[in-house]
Amino acid sequence: MLSKNPGQRLGRIDLKKEWDGVLLVLLDGDLEPIAIYEANRAAVEAALNVPGSKARNERGALGVAKFKSIGRQVWPAAR
């Protein structure tokens, strides 16, 4: 299960490339999927362009918690 480590980040998200959205697949210790989140390009760009974080602004890296807050859970479906 995903730990509460505040340092968890997604890999680099390149705003210079063409794409419509980003999927985040969370896996458990056995590498089985436990949740999938989706965020559209506009939301990701806005989050990456907020001033103040070198990781975000220069490397295109979002934290997992931030991604979950700007995206929506697409699997499993919310009840």
C-alpha positions as CSV (number, residue, x, y, z in Angstrom):
1,M,0.0,0.0,0.0
2,L,1.1,3.5,-0.6
3,S,3.0,5.0,2.4
4,K,2.4,8.5,3.7
5,N,6.0,9.6,2.7
6,P,5.6,13.2,1.6
7,G,8.5,12.8,-0.8
8,Q,6.7,10.5,-3.2
9,R,6.7,12.0,-6.7
10,L,5.7,11.1,-10.2
11,G,8.3,10.9,-12.9
12,R,9.0,13.8,-15.2
13,I,6.0,15.3,-17.0
14,D,7.3,17.0,-20.2
15,L,5.1,19.9,-21.1
16,K,6.9,20.4,-24.4
17,K,5.5,17.1,-25.8
18,E,1.9,16.5,-27.1
19,W,-0.4,14.7,-24.7
20,D,-3.9,15.1,-23.4
21,G,-3.7,13.8,-19.9
22,V,-1.8,11.7,-17.3
23,L,-2.7,8.5,-15.6
24,L,-1.3,7.5,-12.2
25,V,-1.5,3.8,-11.3
26,L,-1.0,3.0,-7.6
27,L,0.3,-0.5,-6.9
28,D,0.4,-2.5,-3.7
29,G,3.4,-4.5,-2.4
30,D,2.6,-7.4,-4.8
31,L,2.5,-4.9,-7.8
32,E,-1.2,-5.3,-8.1
33,P,-3.2,-2.1,-9.0
34,I,-5.2,-0.6,-6.2
35,A,-6.2,2.7,-7.8
36,I,-6.0,4.7,-11.0
37,Y,-6.2,8.5,-11.2
38,E,-6.5,10.7,-14.3
39,A,-5.7,14.4,-14.7
40,N,-6.1,16.4,-17.9
41,R,-3.4,18.5,-19.4
42,A,-4.8,21.9,-18.2
43,A,-4.8,20.8,-14.6
44,V,-1.3,19.3,-14.8
45,E,0.1,22.3,-16.5
46,A,-1.4,24.6,-13.9
47,A,0.0,22.6,-11.0
48,L,3.5,22.4,-12.6
49,N,3.6,26.1,-13.3
50,V,2.8,27.3,-9.7
51,P,5.9,29.2,-8.5
52,G,8.1,27.9,-5.7
53,S,9.2,24.3,-6.3
54,K,12.4,23.5,-8.2
55,A,11.2,19.8,-8.6
56,R,7.9,21.0,-10.0
57,N,9.0,24.0,-12.1
58,E,12.3,22.7,-13.5
59,R,12.0,18.9,-13.5
60,G,8.2,18.6,-14.1
61,A,7.7,16.4,-11.1
62,L,4.4,16.4,-9.2
63,G,3.9,14.9,-5.8
64,V,1.5,11.9,-5.6
65,A,-0.8,13.8,-3.2
66,K,-0.9,16.8,-5.5
67,F,-1.7,14.7,-8.5
68,K,-4.5,13.0,-6.6
69,S,-6.0,16.4,-5.6
70,I,-6.0,17.7,-9.2
71,G,-7.1,14.5,-10.8
72,R,-10.0,12.1,-10.4
73,Q,-10.1,8.5,-9.4
74,V,-11.2,6.4,-12.4
75,W,-10.6,3.0,-11.0
76,P,-12.0,1.4,-8.9
77,A,-15.1,3.4,-9.5
78,A,-16.2,5.6,-6.6
79,R,-19.3,4.2,-4.8
